[in-house]
Amino acid sequence: MADLHDDLDPVFRGLANAHRRRILDLLKDGALTTGDLAERFPELSRFAVMQHLKVLEEAELVIPRRSGRRRFNHLNVVPILRIQRRWVSGYAGGWADALVALKAGIEETVEEDPTESSGSVA
């Protein structure tokens, strides 16, 4: 039986939760301490935020750096770019071409039909 796991599984797992995606959104603007992140999620305990950070760290989406007693969490976009290259770009090309062809076909049809109104209501 083929192995269904690949090295992107932890990244997809990290992105599968809304709280973890929100953490990544917050880190886009710069590193935040674990305490700073916990303050932004009043519905979660500090421990829950730490668990989410652990999943993100295992996926290499977050890189922690210690400075004294503080832990700064930095966003690492490389795994997201790997997903984009592996999955999104591979599928987007065909769809983009199909949409461009569809648009051109619709525009041709509208130009050929002189009875077609220009969007005004009679």
N, C-alpha and C positions, 0 to 999 in steps of 0.2 A: 504494500500500500504506500502511496506517495506521501511524503511529509507535507502537511498542509501549513506548517508554520514557516514564516520567514523573518528576517531581521527587522521588519517594520511592524510586527505584531505589537511590541510594547508601545510604539508611537500611536497606533490606532487605539490601543487601550487607554493611553493617556488623553487622547482627544475625545474619547467616548463619553466623558462626563461634563456637564454644563459648568460645574464649579471649577473644574480644571481648565476648561477653555477660558473662563473668566479670569483665572489667575494668569494665564498666558497673555490675555489682553492687557491686564494691568502691568505686566512686565515689559510690554512693548515700549513703554515710555522710559524705562530704566529699571535698574535693580531695586528690589525692595527687601527689607528684612522680613523674617517670618512673622514677627510681631506686627509689622505694618500690614501684611497680608491678612492676618487674623482679624485686625480691626475692620477691614473692609468686608468681612463676612460675619456679621453679627449673628446670623442664623446658625453658624457652625461653631463648634468648640475649637480652641487652639489645637487640640490633638487631631481633630478631623482635618484641619488645614494642613497640619504636618503630614498626615497620611496621604492627602492629595499631592503634596509636594514630593513625597517619597515615590509615588507612581510616576510623576513627571520627571523626577531625577532618573529613575530606572529606564525611562524612555529617552533619556538624554535631551529632553526638552527644556529642562532647567538645570543649570550648573550652579551649585552652591559654593560660596566663598566665605570663609570665616575671617572676621576682623575682631579680635578680642573675643568677647562673649556673644557678639552679634553674628548672625548668619545672613549674608546677602544672597538673594536668589536672582540669578541672571537668566534671561531668555536665551535659548540656543535655537536658532531658526533652521539649522542644517537638517534635522530630521523632517521638518515640514517641507523643505525644498526637495528632499528625497521622495516624499510622497507625491509632491507635485510632478516631479520628473517621471516617477514610476507609474502613477495612476492618472493624474489629471491631464497632463499634456498628451499622453497616449490616446486618450478618448476625446479630447477637445478638438483635435484637428479635423476629424471626420464630421463632427457636429457643426463646427464652424463652416466648413465647406458646404455642407448641406443647407445651412441657414442662408448663406450667401446665394446659393443657387435658387433657393425658394424665393428670396427677396427679389432676385432678378426676374424670375418667372412671373411673380405677381405684378411687378412693375411693367413688364411687357404686356401682360393681359390688360391692364388698366389703360395703357397707351393705345392698344389696338381697338378698344371699345369706346367709340366716341359718345355713346349714350351714357357712359359712366359719369356720375356727377363728381364734382371735386370736393365732396364732403358737405355741401350745403343741403339743407332740407327744403323741399319745395312746398 
